[in-house]
Amino acid sequence: MVAVSDKLDEKKAWSPWPLTRNGGILLLLILYPFIASPFWIVQVGAQTFFLGLVALSLMLLAGLGGMVSLAQLTIAGVAGYMWAIFGESTAPISLHLPWYLVLPIALAIAVIFATLIGAISVRTEGIYTIMITLAIGVGFANFANQNYAILNGFNGFAGLSPPPIFGVDWREPMPFYYLALGIAGLAYFGVVYFRRSTFGLSLQAIRDNPRRMETLGFHVALHRILAYALAGFIAALGGIFIVWFNGRISPGSIGLGPMIDILVIAVLGGLRHPIGPFIGALVFVLLDNFAIDLIDRERFNTVIGAAFLLVVLVSPDGLLGLWDRLKRALAKGRDESGNDGFQP
C-alpha cells in the first residue's frame, strides 16, 4: 500500500509539461526570425534579449542577494565605452585595436568596476545601497558628459558595430538576433545553475539571515562582492549589445532615466526567477515601440510608470507573481470541483 502511494505521489509530482513548455518556447524563439519582419526581429526580439541581460544582472543581485543596485546600466555603459575607446569608432580618440582584444578588455574593465561598486556598496543595506549605487551611476554619467580627453564628452562615440566574425555580417537582423539569443540563453541558464549551486544557495542564505551565516563562518562581504562581479559580467555583455544596437554611446544613454528603466524592467517581470527580467524587457520594449501610437512620445514615462504601479500594486512579485496566482487559482478550482486530472 505504501509503495502504491509513493508511486502515485511520484506520478503527481513529475510532469512532462515543464519540459514540453520550455522546448516549445525555445523552438518558437529559434523559428521567430523566419516568421517576423526585420523590425520585429531587431527592435523587439533582439532588444528584449540585451535589455533582459542588464535586468538579469539586477535580478541576480536583488533577487538572490537582496542587494538592489541602480548602477547596472552604468556597468553596461562602462563596457560600451571601453568597446568604443579601444575598438573602432568615428572619434579620433579610439585606438582601433582588433575585436578579439577589445572584447575581453571591455568586459574585464567593466567587471573590475562592478567589483569596486560592490566593495563600496556591501557596507550598506536597503535604501542606503540604492542611494550609493544611484550616486555612482549619476556621477559616472556626469563625468562622461564633461570628460572630452577620454570619453569624448557630450558627443560620445558613433560608428560602433559588431565585428564581421566568421565572414558573417552581424549587423543583419537574423545574425544579430541569434547572437543576442545565444548570449542571453547562456546567461539565463548560467544564473539558473548559479542559484542552485553552493555559492548561490549561500548567497540566498546571506540575504535571509546574514548574521547567522557570518556566525557559521561564511564571509558575508566577500560573497556579496563576488555576486557584484558576476552580475557586472552579465551587465557588461548587455552593454556591448546596446552599443552595437544603437551604433553609438553617449552620456544620455547611461543617464538617470535609462538607469531607472532597468529597475522597472526587472521589477515588472519579477525578481524571483531569471526569466522575469526578460518578460519585463519584452513588455517594456512593446510599450516603448507602440505607446507612441496612442500618446505623445514625451508621455512614455507616464505610461510605463502607470503600468509599473499597476502590476506592483496587484502583485509585488511582478508578472511572474500574477502568473503564479493564476495557476494557484486554477488548481484550487480543479480541487474544489473534485477533478484533479488524475484517474486512479
C-alpha positions as CSV (number, residue, x, y, z in Angstrom):
1,M,0.0,0.0,0.0
2,V,2.9,2.3,0.8
3,A,4.6,1.5,-2.4
4,V,1.5,2.2,-4.4
5,S,1.0,5.6,-2.6
6,D,4.6,6.5,-3.3
7,K,4.2,5.8,-6.9
8,L,1.0,7.8,-7.1
9,D,2.8,10.8,-5.4
10,E,5.7,10.4,-7.7
11,K,3.4,10.4,-10.7
12,K,1.7,13.5,-9.5
13,A,4.9,15.3,-8.7
14,W,6.6,14.7,-12.0
15,S,5.0,16.1,-15.2
16,P,6.4,16.4,-18.7
17,W,4.6,19.8,-19.0
18,P,7.6,21.9,-18.0
19,L,9.9,20.1,-20.5
20,T,7.3,20.4,-23.2
21,R,6.7,24.1,-22.4
22,N,10.4,25.0,-22.3
23,G,11.0,23.1,-25.5
24,G,8.1,24.8,-27.2
25,I,9.3,28.3,-26.1
26,L,12.9,27.5,-27.4
27,L,11.6,26.3,-30.7
28,L,9.4,29.4,-31.1
29,L,12.4,31.7,-30.3
30,I,14.5,29.8,-32.9
31,L,11.8,30.0,-35.6
32,Y,10.8,33.5,-34.8
33,P,13.0,35.3,-37.3
34,F,11.6,33.2,-40.2
35,I,8.0,34.5,-39.5
36,A,8.8,38.1,-38.4
37,S,9.8,41.2,-40.2
38,P,13.2,42.9,-39.6
39,F,11.6,45.4,-37.3
40,W,10.2,42.7,-35.0
41,I,13.4,40.7,-35.2
42,V,15.7,43.5,-34.0
43,Q,13.6,46.2,-32.4
44,V,11.5,43.8,-30.4
45,G,13.3,40.4,-30.3
46,A,17.0,41.3,-30.0
47,Q,16.3,44.4,-27.9
48,T,14.3,42.2,-25.4
49,F,17.3,39.9,-25.0
50,F,20.0,42.5,-24.3
51,L,17.9,44.7,-22.1
52,G,16.9,41.5,-20.3
53,L,20.6,40.8,-19.8
54,V,21.2,44.0,-17.9
55,A,18.0,43.5,-15.9
56,L,19.1,39.9,-15.3
57,S,22.2,41.2,-13.6
58,L,20.0,43.2,-11.3
59,M,17.8,40.2,-10.6
60,L,20.9,38.2,-9.5
61,L,21.8,40.9,-7.0
62,A,18.3,41.8,-5.8
63,G,16.5,38.5,-6.1
64,L,19.3,36.2,-4.8
65,G,21.4,38.6,-2.8
66,G,18.9,41.1,-1.5
67,M,21.0,44.0,-2.9
68,V,19.2,46.5,-5.1
69,S,21.8,48.2,-7.3
70,L,20.9,51.1,-9.7
71,A,24.4,51.0,-11.2
72,Q,23.9,48.0,-13.5
73,L,23.3,50.2,-16.6
74,T,26.4,52.2,-15.6
75,I,28.4,49.0,-15.7
76,A,26.9,48.2,-19.1
77,G,27.9,51.7,-20.1
78,V,31.5,51.2,-19.0
79,A,31.7,48.1,-21.2
80,G,30.2,50.1,-24.1
81,Y,32.6,53.0,-23.6
82,M,35.6,50.6,-23.5
83,W,34.5,49.0,-26.7
84,A,34.3,52.4,-28.3
85,I,37.7,53.6,-26.9
86,F,39.7,50.5,-27.7
87,G,37.9,49.5,-30.8
88,E,36.6,51.1,-34.0
89,S,34.6,54.4,-34.0
90,T,34.4,57.7,-35.8
91,A,36.1,59.5,-32.9
92,P,39.8,60.1,-33.3
93,I,40.3,59.1,-29.6
94,S,39.6,55.4,-30.5
95,L,42.6,53.1,-30.5
96,H,41.3,50.8,-33.3
97,L,42.5,47.5,-31.7
98,P,41.2,44.2,-33.1
99,W,37.9,43.0,-31.7
100,Y,39.4,39.9,-30.1
101,L,41.5,42.1,-27.8
102,V,38.8,44.8,-27.3
103,L,36.1,42.4,-26.2
104,P,37.9,40.9,-23.2
105,I,39.4,44.2,-22.3
106,A,35.9,45.9,-22.2
107,L,34.4,43.0,-20.2
108,A,37.4,42.9,-17.8
109,I,37.3,46.6,-17.0
110,A,33.5,46.5,-16.6
111,V,33.8,43.6,-14.1
112,I,36.6,45.4,-12.2
113,F,34.3,48.5,-12.0
114,A,31.4,46.3,-10.8
115,T,33.6,44.7,-8.1
116,L,34.7,48.2,-6.8
117,I,31.0,49.2,-6.7
118,G,30.3,46.0,-4.7
119,A,33.2,46.7,-2.3
120,I,31.7,50.1,-1.6
121,S,28.0,49.0,-1.5
122,V,28.3,45.9,0.7
123,R,29.0,48.1,3.7
124,T,25.4,49.3,3.5
125,E,21.9,47.8,3.3
126,G,18.5,48.7,2.0
127,I,17.8,52.2,0.9
128,Y,21.5,53.2,1.5
129,T,22.6,50.7,-1.1
130,I,20.2,52.1,-3.6
131,M,21.3,55.6,-2.9
132,I,25.0,54.8,-3.2
133,T,24.6,52.9,-6.5
134,L,22.4,55.7,-7.7
135,A,25.1,58.3,-6.8
136,I,27.7,56.2,-8.6
137,G,25.6,55.9,-11.7
138,V,24.7,59.6,-11.9
139,G,28.3,60.6,-11.1
140,F,29.7,58.5,-13.9
141,A,27.2,59.9,-16.4
142,N,28.2,63.4,-15.4
143,F,31.8,62.6,-15.6
144,A,31.3,61.1,-19.1
145,N,29.5,64.3,-20.1
146,Q,32.3,66.5,-19.0
147,N,35.4,64.4,-20.0
148,Y,36.5,65.1,-23.5
149,A,40.0,63.7,-23.4
150,I,39.0,60.1,-22.9
151,L,35.2,59.7,-23.1
152,N,34.6,62.4,-25.8
153,G,32.2,64.4,-23.6
154,F,28.6,65.1,-24.6
155,N,29.1,63.8,-28.2
156,G,30.2,60.3,-27.1
157,F,31.2,57.8,-29.7
158,A,29.5,56.9,-33.0
159,G,30.1,54.3,-35.8
160,L,30.0,51.4,-33.4
161,S,29.0,48.0,-34.8
162,P,29.7,44.2,-34.2
163,P,32.8,42.9,-36.0
164,P,32.4,40.6,-39.0
165,I,33.4,37.4,-37.4
166,F,33.5,34.2,-39.5
167,G,32.5,36.2,-42.5
168,V,29.1,36.9,-41.1
169,D,27.7,40.4,-41.1
170,W,26.3,40.5,-37.5
171,R,24.6,43.8,-38.2
172,E,22.0,42.0,-40.3
173,P,18.7,41.3,-38.4
174,M,18.8,37.5,-38.3
175,P,22.5,37.1,-37.3
176,F,22.2,39.9,-34.7
177,Y,19.0,38.3,-33.3
178,Y,20.6,34.8,-33.0
179,L,23.7,36.2,-31.4
180,A,21.7,38.1,-28.8
181,L,19.5,35.0,-28.3
182,G,22.6,32.8,-27.8
183,I,24.3,35.1,-25.3
184,A,21.0,35.7,-23.4
185,G,20.3,32.0,-23.3
186,L,23.8,31.2,-21.9
187,A,23.4,33.9,-19.2
188,Y,19.9,32.7,-18.3
189,F,20.9,29.1,-17.9
190,G,24.1,30.2,-16.1
191,V,22.0,32.1,-13.5
192,V,19.6,29.2,-13.2
193,Y,22.6,26.9,-12.4
194,F,24.2,29.6,-10.2
195,R,21.2,29.9,-7.8
196,R,21.2,26.2,-7.3
197,S,24.9,26.0,-6.7
198,T,26.6,26.0,-3.3
199,F,27.6,29.6,-3.7
200,G,24.2,30.6,-4.9
201,L,22.5,28.9,-2.0
202,S,24.9,30.6,0.4
203,L,24.2,34.0,-1.2
204,Q,20.4,33.4,-0.7
205,A,21.0,32.4,2.9
206,I,23.0,35.5,3.5
207,R,20.2,37.5,2.0
208,D,17.8,35.9,4.6
209,N,20.0,36.0,7.6
210,P,23.5,37.5,7.2
211,R,24.3,37.4,10.9
212,R,23.7,33.7,11.2
213,M,25.7,33.0,8.1
214,E,28.6,35.0,9.5
215,T,28.4,33.1,12.7
216,L,28.6,29.9,10.8
217,G,31.9,31.0,9.3
218,F,30.8,32.4,5.9
219,H,32.5,35.6,4.6
220,V,29.4,37.7,4.0
221,A,31.1,40.7,2.4
222,L,33.2,38.5,0.1
223,H,30.1,36.6,-1.1
224,R,28.3,39.9,-1.9
225,I,31.3,41.4,-3.7
226,L,31.7,38.3,-5.9
227,A,28.0,38.5,-6.7
228,Y,28.5,42.1,-7.8
229,A,31.4,40.9,-10.1
230,L,29.3,38.1,-11.6
231,A,26.3,40.5,-12.1
232,G,28.7,43.0,-13.6
233,F,29.9,40.5,-16.2
234,I,26.3,39.9,-17.3
235,A,25.5,43.6,-17.4
236,A,28.7,44.2,-19.5
237,L,27.5,41.7,-22.1
238,G,24.3,43.6,-22.3
239,G,26.2,46.8,-22.6
240,I,28.2,45.6,-25.6
241,F,24.9,44.7,-27.4
242,I,23.4,48.1,-26.5
243,V,26.2,49.9,-28.3
244,W,26.0,47.5,-31.3
245,F,22.3,48.1,-31.5
246,N,22.4,51.9,-31.2
247,G,25.6,52.3,-33.1
248,R,26.8,54.8,-30.6
249,I,27.1,55.6,-26.9
250,S,26.9,58.9,-25.1
251,P,26.2,60.2,-21.5
252,G,22.5,60.3,-22.3
253,S,22.3,56.6,-22.9
254,I,23.5,55.9,-19.3
255,G,21.7,58.7,-17.6
256,L,19.2,58.7,-14.7
257,G,16.2,57.8,-16.9
258,P,17.7,54.7,-18.5
259,M,19.0,53.6,-15.1
260,I,15.5,53.7,-13.7
261,D,14.2,51.8,-16.8
262,I,16.4,48.8,-15.9
263,L,14.9,48.7,-12.4
264,V,11.4,49.0,-13.8
265,I,12.1,46.1,-16.3
266,A,13.4,43.8,-13.5
267,V,10.6,44.5,-11.0
268,L,7.9,44.5,-13.7
269,G,8.9,40.9,-14.8
270,G,9.7,39.6,-11.4
271,L,12.8,39.2,-9.3
272,R,12.2,35.6,-8.1
273,H,13.2,33.8,-11.3
274,P,15.8,34.5,-14.1
275,I,13.0,34.5,-16.7
276,G,11.4,37.5,-15.0
277,P,13.8,40.2,-16.4
278,F,13.2,39.0,-20.0
279,I,9.4,39.1,-19.5
280,G,9.7,42.6,-18.2
281,A,12.0,43.6,-21.0
282,L,9.5,42.3,-23.6
283,V,6.7,44.4,-22.0
284,F,8.9,47.4,-21.8
285,V,10.0,47.1,-25.5
286,L,6.5,46.7,-26.7
287,L,5.3,49.8,-24.8
288,D,8.4,51.7,-25.9
289,N,7.7,51.0,-29.6
290,F,3.9,51.2,-29.7
291,A,2.9,53.6,-26.9
292,I,3.7,56.5,-29.3
293,D,0.8,55.3,-31.5
294,L,-1.6,56.2,-28.7
295,I,0.1,59.1,-26.9
296,D,2.9,61.5,-27.4
297,R,6.4,60.2,-27.2
298,E,7.2,62.6,-24.3
299,R,4.5,60.9,-22.2
300,F,6.1,57.4,-22.5
301,N,7.4,57.6,-18.9
302,T,3.9,58.2,-17.7
303,V,2.7,55.1,-19.5
304,I,5.5,52.8,-18.3
305,G,5.2,54.3,-14.8
306,A,1.4,53.6,-14.7
307,A,2.0,50.0,-15.9
308,F,4.7,49.5,-13.3
309,L,2.5,50.8,-10.5
310,L,-0.5,48.7,-11.6
311,V,1.5,45.5,-11.8
312,V,3.3,46.1,-8.5
313,L,0.1,47.0,-6.6
314,V,-1.7,43.9,-7.9
315,S,1.3,41.6,-7.5
316,P,4.6,42.7,-5.7
317,D,6.3,39.8,-7.5
318,G,5.6,41.3,-10.9
319,L,4.1,39.5,-13.8
320,L,5.6,36.2,-12.7
321,G,3.7,36.6,-9.4
322,L,0.4,37.2,-11.3
323,W,1.0,34.1,-13.3
324,D,1.7,32.0,-10.2
325,R,-1.5,33.4,-8.6
326,L,-3.5,32.5,-11.7
327,K,-2.1,28.9,-11.7
328,R,-2.9,28.5,-8.0
329,A,-6.5,29.8,-8.6
330,L,-6.9,27.3,-11.5
331,A,-5.5,24.5,-9.4
332,K,-7.8,25.4,-6.5
333,G,-10.8,25.4,-8.8
334,R,-10.0,21.9,-10.1
335,D,-9.6,20.7,-6.5
336,E,-12.9,22.1,-5.5
337,S,-14.6,20.5,-8.4
338,G,-13.2,17.2,-7.4
339,N,-11.4,16.6,-10.7
340,D,-7.6,17.0,-10.4
341,G,-7.0,15.4,-13.8
342,F,-5.7,12.1,-12.3
343,Q,-7.7,9.0,-12.6
344,P,-6.5,6.2,-10.2
